Amino acid sequence: MVRLRSEPPAGNFPVNTNGGLLSAGHTGVGGGMALLVEGVRQLLGRAEPERQIDGARRGIIGGSYMAAQVLLLERMDGGTA
């Protein structure tokens, strides 16, 4: 990220657009759901204005704690899911 000169959450590779689990009020096991909600809001263009990434088309949601799951999201306009 340093090499890309990306400054989270904005920049070329936005990360933790909601500030991450600690600043968003970590909900324990529900923390993964908070990350999912933020990813979906970004893709729908419904995140808070100061956090919204213009033109967001893809999102990567990682697990919290020791969970090793990853969810890849992609917005598909004009097509069927």
CORZINOR-V649713 format. One record per pair of residues at least 6 apart in sequence whose ideal C-beta (glycine too) atoms are under 7 Angstrom apart, sorted by the first residue. I is the first residue (numbers start at 1). J is the second residue. D is the distance in whole Angstrom. If there is no record, write none. Layout:
BEGIN
i->I j->J d->D
i->I j->J d->D
END
This chain:
BEGIN
i->1 j->13 d->6
i->4 j->12 d->5
i->4 j->13 d->6
i->6 j->12 d->5
i->6 j->13 d->4
i->8 j->14 d->6
i->8 j->15 d->4
i->8 j->16 d->6
i->9 j->15 d->6
i->9 j->16 d->6
i->9 j->17 d->4
i->9 j->51 d->7
i->14 j->53 d->5
i->17 j->38 d->6
i->17 j->42 d->6
i->17 j->47 d->7
i->17 j->51 d->5
i->17 j->53 d->6
i->18 j->24 d->5
i->18 j->38 d->4
i->18 j->51 d->6
i->21 j->31 d->5
i->21 j->34 d->7
i->21 j->64 d->6
i->24 j->34 d->6
i->27 j->34 d->6
i->31 j->64 d->4
i->32 j->63 d->6
i->32 j->64 d->5
i->32 j->67 d->7
i->35 j->61 d->5
i->36 j->61 d->5
i->36 j->71 d->7
i->38 j->47 d->7
i->39 j->59 d->4
i->39 j->61 d->5
i->39 j->73 d->5
i->41 j->47 d->4
i->42 j->52 d->7
i->42 j->53 d->6
i->42 j->56 d->4
i->42 j->59 d->6
i->43 j->56 d->6
i->43 j->59 d->6
i->43 j->73 d->6
i->43 j->75 d->4
i->45 j->52 d->7
i->57 j->74 d->7
i->57 j->75 d->5
i->58 j->73 d->7
i->58 j->74 d->5
i->59 j->73 d->4
i->60 j->70 d->6
i->60 j->72 d->6
i->61 j->70 d->7
i->61 j->71 d->4
i->61 j->73 d->7
i->62 j->70 d->5
i->63 j->69 d->5
END
